[in-house]
Amino acid sequence: MPTRHASGYEILLSSGEYEARIVTVGAGLASLKYAGRDLVVAHDADEIPEGYLGKTLMPWPNRIAGGTYTWEGVTYRVDVNEAATGSALHGLMTWVDWTIIHADSDSATLGAFIAPRYGYPWPIEAWVTYALSACRGLTVTLVAKNVGSTPAPYGVSSHPYLSLDGKKNDGYEVTIPASEIIQVDQNMAPVETVPVDDLERDFRTPRLLGSQSVDHAFTGLPEGEWTVQLRDPETGLTVQLKADTPWVQAFTADSMGRTGIAVEPMTCPPNAFNSGEDLIVLAPGQSHTMTFTIIGSIES
């Protein structure tokens, strides 16, 4: 029998020069290596990871301000789990032990049922598939299906912290191809969307991060697939995250030693359950799929 850890069961994947560890709690990415080098900030299966390392964020990413929202004329309240901001953070599934549907040497699918509750009364079936390829890196596919009888508000993201083999992120050359960014208040709730220049967070041209702190949602991304890239100018190690979502959250992990940068492709911005901006409405029987990839390389 496999051993259950604090982060649930662990699944080991490999393909070519890639190796990954998946954990069932939060359908999480616990580690990803390329040629023996860490592409994400890793955690052990027997620990509670800090900062939502690698977790799946459903049925909303980021924050619901005040833990309260109104949908079709009815006001709902979900648990506030971030005391500092008074927000409901990262959905309902980050600490749920997902079920292993399939696992082999280079791919695994986890499934879960998002049970309806007072604050979110819609039944959602969910799946996350991790697939490793020697050529394409790690592909992550997140699927949700409304199995209820009424339309459901929905958003999704994942929370990998990209890393250049554990090096401090001050030395990272960062590229984020976004022209706009959300300005937030003291509780991290959106105030307005402004040009990246307004907050001095323009990474459209690769540049060193230095001591700059970032914890913002970016938009104004290219149509179709876009790429966020981190590169170590000294070693040539590069990690890319590719997605086609309209939003991406970047967080420099200031409270976690700055050994990586969270790059979270999001289908909607923070507080979308209140603003309605880019909020997905899942009709009864409808499914939604989000896919992203993480790719490593080393310059010769």
Solvent accessible surface area in square Angstrom, and as a share of the most:
residue,aa,sasa,rsa
1,M,218,0.97
2,P,94,0.59
3,T,90,0.52
4,R,144,0.53
5,H,63,0.28
6,A,59,0.46
7,S,1,0.01
8,G,1,0.01
9,Y,49,0.19
10,E,62,0.28
11,I,15,0.07
12,L,119,0.59
13,L,5,0.02
14,S,58,0.37
15,S,24,0.16
16,G,66,0.63
17,E,102,0.46
18,Y,4,0.02
19,E,98,0.44
20,A,2,0.01
21,R,49,0.18
22,I,0,0.00
23,V,0,0.00
24,T,0,0.00
25,V,18,0.10
26,G,0,0.00
27,A,0,0.00
28,G,0,0.00
29,L,8,0.04
30,A,0,0.00
31,S,6,0.04
32,L,0,0.00
33,K,68,0.29
34,Y,38,0.14
35,A,32,0.25
36,G,58,0.56
37,R,93,0.34
38,D,32,0.17
39,L,0,0.00
40,V,2,0.01
41,V,33,0.19
42,A,44,0.34
43,H,7,0.03
44,D,84,0.43
45,A,8,0.06
46,D,99,0.51
47,E,72,0.32
48,I,134,0.68
49,P,6,0.04
50,E,100,0.45
51,G,30,0.29
52,Y,35,0.13
53,L,7,0.04
54,G,3,0.03
55,K,1,0.00
56,T,0,0.00
57,L,0,0.00
58,M,0,0.00
59,P,0,0.00
60,W,6,0.02
61,P,3,0.02
62,N,2,0.01
63,R,29,0.10
64,I,1,0.01
65,A,34,0.26
66,G,39,0.37
67,G,0,0.00
68,T,36,0.21
69,Y,2,0.01
70,T,74,0.43
71,W,37,0.13
72,E,128,0.57
73,G,73,0.70
74,V,76,0.43
75,T,86,0.50
76,Y,36,0.14
77,R,163,0.60
78,V,9,0.05
79,D,127,0.66
80,V,68,0.39
81,N,79,0.40
82,E,35,0.16
83,A,102,0.79
84,A,95,0.74
85,T,21,0.12
86,G,26,0.25
87,S,2,0.01
88,A,1,0.01
89,L,15,0.07
90,H,9,0.04
91,G,10,0.10
92,L,37,0.19
93,M,2,0.01
94,T,6,0.04
95,W,123,0.43
96,V,57,0.33
97,D,56,0.29
98,W,6,0.02
99,T,84,0.49
100,I,68,0.35
101,I,99,0.50
102,H,84,0.38
103,A,50,0.39
104,D,67,0.35
105,S,82,0.53
106,D,55,0.28
107,S,20,0.13
108,A,0,0.00
109,T,23,0.14
110,L,0,0.00
111,G,5,0.05
112,A,21,0.16
113,F,109,0.46
114,I,0,0.00
115,A,43,0.33
116,P,64,0.40
117,R,99,0.36
118,Y,214,0.81
119,G,5,0.05
120,Y,0,0.00
121,P,53,0.33
122,W,9,0.03
123,P,28,0.17
124,I,0,0.00
125,E,64,0.29
126,A,0,0.00
127,W,79,0.28
128,V,0,0.00
129,T,41,0.24
130,Y,2,0.01
131,A,37,0.29
132,L,8,0.04
133,S,18,0.12
134,A,57,0.44
135,C,118,0.71
136,R,159,0.58
137,G,0,0.00
138,L,0,0.00
139,T,34,0.20
140,V,1,0.01
141,T,36,0.21
142,L,1,0.00
143,V,33,0.19
144,A,0,0.00
145,K,72,0.31
146,N,0,0.00
147,V,63,0.36
148,G,18,0.17
149,S,101,0.65
150,T,70,0.40
151,P,47,0.29
152,A,0,0.00
153,P,1,0.00
154,Y,0,0.00
155,G,0,0.00
156,V,0,0.00
157,S,0,0.00
158,S,4,0.03
159,H,8,0.04
160,P,2,0.01
161,Y,3,0.01
162,L,0,0.00
163,S,1,0.01
164,L,2,0.01
165,D,72,0.37
166,G,40,0.39
167,K,62,0.26
168,K,114,0.48
169,N,0,0.00
170,D,58,0.30
171,G,22,0.21
172,Y,0,0.00
173,E,38,0.17
174,V,3,0.01
175,T,23,0.13
176,I,7,0.03
177,P,27,0.17
178,A,1,0.01
179,S,39,0.25
180,E,67,0.30
181,I,0,0.00
182,I,5,0.02
183,Q,65,0.29
184,V,40,0.23
185,D,54,0.28
186,Q,156,0.70
187,N,60,0.31
188,M,41,0.18
189,A,17,0.13
190,P,47,0.30
191,V,91,0.52
192,E,92,0.41
193,T,58,0.34
194,V,13,0.08
195,P,71,0.45
196,V,1,0.00
197,D,87,0.45
198,D,91,0.47
199,L,35,0.17
200,E,131,0.59
201,R,46,0.17
202,D,41,0.21
203,F,3,0.01
204,R,111,0.41
205,T,104,0.60
206,P,68,0.43
207,R,82,0.30
208,L,103,0.51
209,L,7,0.03
210,G,28,0.27
211,S,100,0.64
212,Q,41,0.18
213,S,54,0.35
214,V,4,0.02
215,D,44,0.23
216,H,27,0.12
217,A,3,0.03
218,F,1,0.00
219,T,17,0.10
220,G,33,0.32
221,L,24,0.12
222,P,66,0.42
223,E,172,0.77
224,G,47,0.45
225,E,113,0.51
226,W,6,0.02
227,T,34,0.20
228,V,1,0.01
229,Q,41,0.18
230,L,1,0.00
231,R,52,0.19
232,D,5,0.03
233,P,60,0.38
234,E,146,0.65
235,T,81,0.47
236,G,5,0.04
237,L,4,0.02
238,T,10,0.06
239,V,0,0.00
240,Q,46,0.21
241,L,0,0.00
242,K,47,0.20
243,A,4,0.03
244,D,94,0.49
245,T,7,0.04
246,P,60,0.38
247,W,4,0.01
248,V,1,0.01
249,Q,8,0.03
250,A,3,0.02
251,F,39,0.16
252,T,1,0.01
253,A,2,0.02
254,D,64,0.33
255,S,100,0.65
256,M,33,0.15
257,G,35,0.33
258,R,33,0.12
259,T,38,0.22
260,G,0,0.00
261,I,5,0.03
262,A,0,0.00
263,V,2,0.01
264,E,4,0.02
265,P,0,0.00
266,M,0,0.00
267,T,11,0.07
268,C,1,0.01
269,P,3,0.02
270,P,7,0.05
271,N,26,0.13
272,A,3,0.03
273,F,8,0.03
274,N,69,0.35
275,S,74,0.48
276,G,41,0.40
277,E,82,0.37
278,D,68,0.35
279,L,28,0.14
280,I,33,0.17
281,V,72,0.41
282,L,0,0.00
283,A,43,0.33
284,P,62,0.39
285,G,47,0.45
286,Q,81,0.36
287,S,57,0.37
288,H,43,0.19
289,T,78,0.46
290,M,6,0.03
291,T,54,0.31
292,F,4,0.02
293,T,23,0.13
294,I,0,0.00
295,I,42,0.21
296,G,6,0.06
297,S,53,0.34
298,I,61,0.31
299,E,93,0.42
300,S,163,1.05
